[in-house]
Amino acid sequence: MARSFEAFQQILKTNTSKLTLIVAVLVTMSSCAVTQHVDTTDMKCPSTPKCVSSEESNTSQVIERFSFNDEPKQAMVRLKAALLSESRVTIIHEQPNMLSAEVRSSVFGFVDDVRFVLLPEQGVIQVRSSARMGYSDLGVNRRRIERVRKVFNEGDL
């Protein structure tokens, strides 16, 4: 009986140690996770060449704003349709004057963040498109935004 009790204590001690280790690993891993909050009002780019923005002062990262002559609501409808004409786009957040989306690359699934802010009184839409990871996007974001602009302008009234 004493042996059974000792064996039980050993099993309890071993399993408690394993459980403690598992909990410690999970806590450590969760504290290392990075939650990226995207500020919908910040249209600036990081200093690396993986981003384009209509509000950027760095000339290599500047891209022209979209302009429109129709009603702001209709411009946003056209913008959303133009953006969704691209592959692997997921709308993340939509408001009357703002549209945010994620675009995943086809091979590795890298995510680019795309954001548009409509300024109705100026008849323009600010744009920012940036890769989340890496140093350079090799011009992917610029080419995407120019394709979206072309589709958007083809629908102009």
Number of C-alpha atoms within 10 A of each C-alpha: 6 7 8 9 10 11 12 12 12 12 12 12 12 12 12 12 12 12 12 12 12 12 12 11 12 12 11 11 10 9 9 9 8 7 6 7 6 10 7 13 10 10 19 20 21 14 10 13 17 23 30 30 28 20 18 19 11 12 9 11 23 19 20 17 19 23 19 21 13 13 11 19 13 14 26 24 13 19 23 19 15 20 24 16 14 15 11 13 18 16 15 12 12 14 10 11 15 18 21 21 20 21 24 16 14 10 6 7 10 14 18 21 20 26 25 26 22 25 14 17 7 10 16 18 23 19 26 27 29 26 24 15 11 10 13 13 17 11 13 17 22 21 12 16 23 14 16 21 18 14 18 23 17 11 12 14 10
